[in-house]
């Protein structure tokens, strides 16, 4: 027996063609299983890119501190005392972090203020930030540029306008170079921004706000030496969590806050945030893989059942072939090849069609990284693994029923009326 024997494959083809409807239904079951596996896994990885893509572009080795209200009395100071970060805190933190420091973002969130352009106006969230704010909050520049160090150093009256703010106050999407008023003060628009991950925010989204240089905001709203939020990012080789305790200790010492008062400030570690997103998406990925494999397994079970019925109907044929001297190995090989052919052909078709559907979805979504599902595509390793499962399942689907049929004696098989 030679697997490359043309006669052997001719017999396989004749048998499959002789049962067209059954073969088509069998192949459709496998096709649908592998097709759904490819689409589900591809969309799962696309969702992972969509949800985590933006956060991965941020600094994951950073920690954010926002003053709240003290909850414990300390050093003669009562509880329920509001406080804010100062310039001295910033200098002390810089000194303590030393060469570990990667960047530092300062910010003041001002709530809703009246913003206008010509005869149009509305109330929008405004904030004063330093140029590294884009590292902490996922956003992108649609037109123009972002704030820079010169804007902060020279207290320039410039601003970034959110994409939705622009849509409501201007007749065109690119007002870079034009003016915008915030509480009556005039600012030049240097950029239009939008949010890239709506799962992450600080109470507002970039497309709905107006951002001005941090020092300009301090001048405009009398926030001298007042810092409402500070974000500290370290170089990747240093541990932010241990440094975070040092920073918290500095803030508590400078403002007479009880060392054990955890309610005095809101602390957000991006390391923990990224870990939560990663573990969540890993769970979703495993769930999608289980569902896809379950669908594929259902198709393979269908093949096994159909092969059992097929071989039962071919009992007399098998008896004749054995009576004519056909060895059991030859009969088993032919039946296994029939099952394998149906499985592999249908499986490859499912992989190809599923991949093309993902490509079409990617084109329709524009391939952007700010969508819920971004660049859906099944990794080659998963497709190759699914193909191996198909091959193994196809062989098993043919071998098991063929082995059972060969247990029937040849004379009994010839007497079979079915």
N, C-alpha and C positions, 0 to 999 in steps of 0.2 A: 504493500500500500504506500503510495506516494501522495503527499498533500498537494503537490503540484500537478497531479494527474488530471488531465482535462476531462476524462470520462467521469471521475469522481465529482468534479464541480458541475458537470453537465447534469448528473443525477440530482444534485442538490438543487440546481436551477429548475429542473423539471418538476420536482416535488413541490417547490415553493409556488411555481406558476400553476400547478394543478389545484392549489387551494388558495386562489387569489384573495377572496374575501377574508378568509381567516388570517392570511399573511398580512393583509393591509391593516386589519384591526389590531393584530399583534404588534405590528411596527408602530402604529399610531400610539399605542399605550406607552411604548418605550420613548418614542419621539416626544410625547407630551411630558413625560417625566423628566427627561434631560433638558428639554426646553424650559420648563418651569425652574429647574435647578439653576440653569445659566442666568435666567432673568432675575430670580430672587437673589442669588449671590451677587450678581452685578449691581443690582439696585442697593443691596446692603452695603457694598463697598462704596457706592456713590453717596449713600446717606452718611457714611462715616466721613468721607471727604467733605461733604457739605457742612456737617455739624462741627467737625473738628478742624477743618481746613483753615478757617480764619484764626482760631485760637492758637494753632500751631505756628502762625506767623507772628504771634505776640511773644513777649518774653515770658517763658514759663518759670524763670528763676527770679521771681519778684514777689513783693509783698506790699499790700496797701493798708494804710492807717487812716482812719477817719475819726476825729474826736467826737464823743457823744456827751454823756453826763456822768460824773462820778457817782458811785453808789456807796462809798465808804468814807467815813471821816478819817483825816490823817494830818498830823503835824499842826493841829489847831484849825484846820480847814474843815468845813462841814461837808456832809454828803449832798448829793443833788446839785453839784456845782458844774456849770458849763465851762469849757475851756477850749483853746484853739492852739494849733501849732504855730511857732514863731520862727523868725530867722535864726535865732540862737540854736533852736533844735536842729535846724538844717545844717548849720556849721558843725555842731557836735556829732551829728550822724555821719557827715562826710569825714570828719577826723577819725571817728571810731571805725568806719568801714575801710578807710584807707584804699589800698590797691585792690581790694575786693569789689569796690563799687563799680558797677557798669554804667548806670544812669540814675537820675532822680527826677521824678515828675512832681510838680507842685500844681495845685488847682484850687479854685474857689467856685463853687456852684452857687449861682445867684438866684435860682428860681425863675419864675416867669416874669419877663419884663416886656414893655412895649417896644416893638421893633417896627420900623416903617420904611417905605420907599415911595416917595412922591405922595399920592393921595391914598395909597394903600397902607394899612398897618394891621398888626395883630400882636398877640402875646405869645412869646416863645421862650423856651429855656435858654438862658445865657450862662456862660462860664468863662472864667479866665484860666488859661492853662499854659504850661511851658511846652516847647516843641516836641518833647518825647511823649506827649500824651497819646499819640497814635500807636505807641508800643503797648500801652495798657488797654486801650479800647479798640476793637477791630473796626477800622474805617478806611476809606480810600478817597483820594482826591479825584473828582470827576472833571473839574476844570481848574486851571490855574495852579497854585502851589499851596504848600502847607505853611504854617507859621514857622519862623526860624529864630535863631538866637539873636540876630540883629533886631528883630521886632521886639523882643523882650528887653534887650539891653538899652535900646533907644526909646522905649515906651511908645512905640508907634501906634497910631490910631488906625489899625487895620483889623480885619476880621475874616473869619471863615463862615460862610453861610451854608446851612444844611440844604440838601436838594429839595426837600419839601417846602422849606421856607422860601426858596427862590421861586418855586412853582406858584406859590400863592401871592408873592409880592411883585413878581416881574412877568413880563409878557414873553420872555425868551429864557432858555435854560442856562445861558452863560453870561452872567452879569459882572464878570471879573473886570475890575477897573472902575466900576460904578460905586455909588455911595449907598450906605444903609445907616439908618439912625437907630440908636439904642438909648431909650430914655432921653431923647432929644440931642444926644451927642452923635456927631457924624463920624462914620468909619468907612474906610475904603475896603471893598471886597477884594481879597487877593486869591481866594479859592472857594470852590464849591465842593462839599464833602457829603458822603453818605455812609451808612452803617454797612458792614459786611457780615455780621453775625448777630441776629436779633435774639440769640440765646444769652448774650452777654451785654450788660449795660450797667450804668451807674445811676439809674433812675430816669434816663432819657436816652434817645437814640440820636446819632449824629445828624441824620437827615432832618431832624426837627429842631435843631438848635443853632445858636450863633456863638462861635468861639472867638475870643479876643486874647491878645498876649497877656500873660499873667500880671506883669507889672502895670500894664495899661488898665487892667481891671481894678487893681489896688488903688490906682489914682482916681479912677472914675467913681468908685463906690466907697471911698474912704475906708479901705481895708488895709491900711498901713500895718505892716508886721502881723498880718492876719492870714493864716494858711488853713484852708478848710479840709485839705486832703493832701497826703504825701504818699508817693509810690517809690519804693526803693528796689532797684534791680541790680543783682550781683552778676559778675562774670560766671559763666556756666560751671566752672570747676569748683566754685565755692557753694557751700550749703546755705540756702536762704533761711531755712527754718531755725537753725542755731543763731544766725545773724539776726533773725527777727526778734528773738528774746532780748538780744543786746539793744536793739532799737527801742523796743517797748520799755526797757529799763531806763533808757535815757529820757524818753518822754515823761515817764512817771516821776522820775527824779526831778526834772526841770519844772514840773507843774504840781509838785507836792500831792501826788496821787498814790494811794495805798498800793504797795507792791502786788497785793493779791486781788486788786480791783480789776476784774476782767470785763466789767461792763462799761468802763470809762472810755473805751475806744473800740471801734469795729475794725477787726483785722481780717483781711482776706489774703490767703496765700495762693498764688497762681499755680504753685506746684500741686497743691491739693485739688484745685479746680480742674487742672489738666488730667490728673489721675482719675477723678470722678468721671469725666467725659470719656476717658480711655476705657475704663472698666464697663461703663454703660454700653458703649458701642461694641465692645468685645462680646458682651452678653447678647446684643442684638445680632451680631454676626454669627454667633454659635446657633442662636435660635433659627435664623434664616437657613443656615446650613442643614440643620436637623430637618426642617420642613422640606427643603429641597431634596435631601437624601431619602426622606420618607416617600415623596412623590415618585422618585426614581425607583425605589424598592417596590412600590406598588406596581409599576410597569413590569419589573422583572418577575414578580410573582405572577402577574398575568400571563407572561410568556411561559412560565413553568406549567401553569394550569392548562394552557392551550396545548402545550407540547404533550402533556399527559393524555389529553383527549385525542390528539392527533395520532399518537403512537398506539393508543387503544384501538383506534379505527384501522391502524395498519398492522394489527397483530398477524393477520393471515399473510400479508406481504412479507413480514419478518420471518414467519414460519417457512414460507417458500424459499426465501433466500438462504436460510440456514439449511434446509433440506438439500439445496443445490450446492452446498459446501462453503457458503460465505462464513468467514470467521467472525466471532462476536466483536473483535476489535474493529473490523471494517464497518460493521453495522453501527456500532456506537459512534465511530468517527463521523460517519455520514450524518447521523442524527444531530450530533453536537455541532457539526458545521452548518447544518440548516438553522439551528437556533442561534448560532453565533452570527451568521450572515444577517438574519433578521434584526438582531440586536444592534450590531455594529453599524449597519447602514442607517437604521432609524436613529441611532444615537448620534452619529456624525451629522445627520440632517438637523437634529434638534440643537446641537452645539452651534452649527453654522447659522441657522435661522435665529436662535436666541442671541448670538453675537451681533447679527445684523440689526436686530431690534434695539439692542443697547446702543449701537452706533447711531441709529436714527434718533433715539431718545436724547443722546448727547448733542446731536446737531440741533434738535428742537429747543433744547435748554440753553443753547449757546455756549456750552462748555465752561460756564462761569463757575467760580468757587464760592459764590455767595448764595447759591440756591440750596434748598433742602437736600436735593439729590444732585451731586456734582460729578460729572464725568463718570457715569456708571459703566463699569467694565469688569468682566470676570478675569481674575488673574490666570495666566496660562497653567500654573500649577494645579489650580482647581479643575480646569477643563481637562487636563491630562489625567488627574485623579478620577474624575467622573468617567472618562473613557476606560480606564483600567477596571473600574467597578462594572462597567458594561460588559467588558470582555469576560471577566470572571463570572458575572451573572449569566451571561449567554451560554458559557460553557457548562455551568452548573444546571441551567434550565434544560439543556439537552442531555446531559449525562445521567441525571437522576432517573427520568422516565425511561430512557433507553436501557439502563441497567435493570430496571424492574421488568421491562418487556422481555429481556433475555433470560430471565429466571423461568419463563414459561417454556415447557418442553416443545420441541419442534412439532411433534405429532399433534399436541393439543392446540398449538397455534394454527395448524392447517385445518383443524376442525371448527375453528372459530367462525361464527356466522356474521359477526359484526364488522 
